Amino acid sequence: MKVIATAIPDVLIIEPKVFGDERGFFFESFNQAKFEAATGRQVNFVQDNHSRSVRNVLRGLHYQIQQPQGKLVRVVQGAVFDVVVDLRKSSPTFGQHVALELSAEDKRMLWVPEGFAHGFLVLSDTAEFLYKTTDYWAPEFERSIAWNDPAIGIQWPIQGEPTLSAKDQQAKSLTIAEHFV
């Protein structure tokens, strides 16, 4: 596995070693020991999530203010524009974001530590997205930051308006949302 640093040091791109030939491919999608060595963190993943969305669906920017979740995310079908925003008030990168395309074709994964909001926009006709999380989903603690907040300045590759959930339509701006210490 290859680990690639991003503009926010705690957010990491992970490229698995893929073995392929005319029959197809094989790769190790997760190995606890290798992940911990690569990230320098001991983690315990407790939940796996799988979502399917259609083109132009934007999910996020989500986080849990209590029971914060670290997430290891990847796309197994299609492609998405993935975004992570630092919500740690004491961080020198507070309010900054990392954005990149993840696809089934490139097989890259993204490590999103606790203290970050996460979201994605579906670029393909459909996309299936997998999340490994370090804590359980707690809807009572779930929050959303507005996808188009000018204080964050994400350049989403979208024309027109995305398809949002009712929750995401009510998302707050970074300036008034709850943050982490």
C-alpha positions as CSV (number, residue, x, y, z in Angstrom):
1,M,0.0,0.0,0.0
2,K,1.1,3.5,-0.8
3,V,0.2,6.4,1.5
4,I,-0.1,9.9,-0.1
5,A,-0.1,13.0,2.1
6,T,-2.7,15.8,1.4
7,A,-2.7,19.5,2.2
8,I,-4.2,18.6,5.6
9,P,-1.6,16.2,7.2
10,D,-4.1,14.0,9.1
11,V,-6.1,13.2,5.9
12,L,-4.4,10.5,3.8
13,I,-4.9,9.0,0.4
14,I,-4.3,5.3,0.4
15,E,-3.5,3.4,-2.8
16,P,-3.6,-0.4,-2.5
17,K,-1.2,-2.6,-4.4
18,V,-3.4,-4.1,-7.1
19,F,-2.5,-7.4,-8.8
20,G,-4.2,-7.6,-12.2
21,D,-4.0,-9.6,-15.4
22,E,-6.4,-10.7,-18.2
23,R,-8.6,-12.5,-15.6
24,G,-9.3,-9.4,-13.5
25,F,-7.6,-8.1,-10.4
26,F,-7.0,-8.7,-6.7
27,F,-6.1,-6.3,-3.9
28,E,-6.1,-6.3,-0.1
29,S,-8.7,-3.6,0.7
30,F,-7.9,-3.5,4.4
31,N,-5.2,-4.8,6.7
32,Q,-5.3,-3.6,10.3
33,A,-1.5,-3.8,10.9
34,K,-0.6,-2.1,7.6
35,F,-3.2,0.6,8.1
36,E,-2.0,1.4,11.6
37,A,1.7,1.5,10.4
38,A,0.7,3.8,7.5
39,T,-1.3,6.2,9.6
40,G,0.5,6.0,12.9
41,R,-2.8,5.4,14.6
42,Q,-4.4,2.5,16.3
43,V,-8.0,2.3,15.2
44,N,-10.9,0.0,15.8
45,F,-13.4,0.0,13.0
46,V,-16.9,-0.9,14.3
47,Q,-19.2,-0.4,11.4
48,D,-19.2,-0.8,7.6
49,N,-21.7,1.3,5.5
50,H,-22.5,0.9,1.8
51,S,-24.4,3.6,-0.1
52,R,-25.6,3.8,-3.7
53,S,-26.4,7.1,-5.3
54,V,-27.2,8.5,-8.8
55,R,-25.4,11.2,-10.7
56,N,-25.5,14.7,-9.2
57,V,-26.4,13.4,-5.7
58,L,-24.4,15.3,-3.1
59,R,-24.2,13.7,0.3
60,G,-22.7,15.9,3.1
61,L,-20.9,17.5,4.5
62,H,-21.6,15.3,7.5
63,Y,-20.1,14.7,10.9
64,Q,-21.1,13.6,14.4
65,I,-20.4,16.2,17.1
66,Q,-20.4,13.4,19.8
67,Q,-19.2,9.9,19.0
68,P,-17.1,11.4,16.2
69,Q,-16.3,8.9,13.4
70,G,-13.0,8.3,11.7
71,K,-13.8,7.0,8.2
72,L,-11.9,4.9,5.6
73,V,-13.8,5.5,2.4
74,R,-13.7,4.1,-1.1
75,V,-15.8,3.7,-4.2
76,V,-16.5,0.2,-5.5
77,Q,-18.6,1.3,-8.6
78,G,-18.6,4.6,-10.4
79,A,-16.8,7.8,-9.4
80,V,-17.3,10.6,-6.9
81,F,-15.8,14.0,-6.0
82,D,-14.9,13.5,-2.3
83,V,-14.5,16.3,0.2
84,V,-13.2,16.5,3.7
85,V,-13.4,19.7,5.9
86,D,-11.3,20.2,9.1
87,L,-13.7,21.2,11.9
88,R,-11.1,21.1,14.7
89,K,-11.1,24.7,16.0
90,S,-7.6,24.3,17.5
91,S,-6.1,23.0,14.2
92,P,-4.0,25.2,12.0
93,T,-6.1,23.9,9.0
94,F,-9.5,24.6,10.6
95,G,-12.1,25.4,7.9
96,Q,-9.8,24.1,5.1
97,H,-10.7,21.2,2.9
98,V,-9.2,18.4,0.8
99,A,-11.0,17.4,-2.4
100,L,-10.3,14.6,-4.8
101,E,-11.9,12.2,-7.2
102,L,-12.3,8.6,-6.0
103,S,-13.4,5.9,-8.4
104,A,-13.8,2.2,-8.7
105,E,-11.2,2.3,-11.4
106,D,-8.4,3.9,-9.4
107,K,-9.3,1.9,-6.2
108,R,-7.9,4.7,-4.0
109,M,-9.2,5.1,-0.4
110,L,-9.3,8.2,1.8
111,W,-8.7,8.2,5.5
112,V,-10.9,10.8,7.2
113,P,-10.0,11.1,10.9
114,E,-12.4,12.2,13.6
115,G,-13.0,15.9,13.7
116,F,-13.7,16.3,10.0
117,A,-16.9,16.8,8.0
118,H,-17.1,14.5,4.9
119,G,-19.2,14.6,1.8
120,F,-19.2,13.5,-1.9
121,L,-20.8,14.3,-5.2
122,V,-21.6,11.5,-7.6
123,L,-19.9,12.1,-11.0
124,S,-20.9,8.8,-12.7
125,D,-24.4,7.6,-13.6
126,T,-24.4,5.7,-10.3
127,A,-21.8,5.2,-7.6
128,E,-21.5,2.7,-4.7
129,F,-19.5,4.0,-1.8
130,L,-18.1,2.1,1.2
131,Y,-17.3,3.5,4.6
132,K,-15.5,1.8,7.5
133,T,-16.2,3.8,10.6
134,T,-14.5,4.0,14.0
135,D,-17.7,4.7,15.9
136,Y,-21.4,3.8,15.5
137,W,-23.8,6.0,13.6
138,A,-25.6,8.2,16.1
139,P,-28.3,10.3,14.3
140,E,-28.9,12.4,17.4
141,F,-25.3,13.8,17.1
142,E,-25.2,14.0,13.3
143,R,-24.6,17.5,11.9
144,S,-24.2,19.0,8.4
145,I,-22.2,21.8,7.0
146,A,-23.6,23.5,3.9
147,W,-22.0,22.1,0.8
148,N,-21.8,25.5,-0.9
149,D,-20.6,27.6,2.1
150,P,-18.4,30.4,0.6
151,A,-16.3,30.4,3.8
152,I,-15.0,26.9,2.8
153,G,-14.9,27.6,-1.0
154,I,-15.2,24.1,-2.3
155,Q,-15.1,24.1,-6.2
156,W,-17.6,21.3,-6.8
157,P,-17.5,20.0,-10.4
158,I,-21.2,20.5,-10.9
159,Q,-23.5,22.3,-13.2
160,G,-26.8,23.4,-11.8
161,E,-28.0,22.4,-8.4
162,P,-27.2,19.0,-6.8
163,T,-29.7,16.6,-5.5
164,L,-29.7,16.9,-1.7
165,S,-31.5,15.2,1.2
166,A,-33.9,17.3,3.4
167,K,-31.2,17.2,6.1
168,D,-28.5,18.6,3.8
169,Q,-30.9,21.3,2.6
170,Q,-31.0,22.6,6.2
171,A,-27.2,22.4,6.7
172,K,-25.5,25.2,8.6
173,S,-22.6,27.5,7.6
174,L,-19.2,26.8,9.0
175,T,-19.4,30.0,11.1
176,I,-22.5,28.9,13.1
177,A,-22.1,25.1,13.0
178,E,-20.8,23.2,16.0
179,H,-17.1,22.5,15.9
180,F,-14.6,20.2,17.6
181,V,-12.0,21.6,20.1
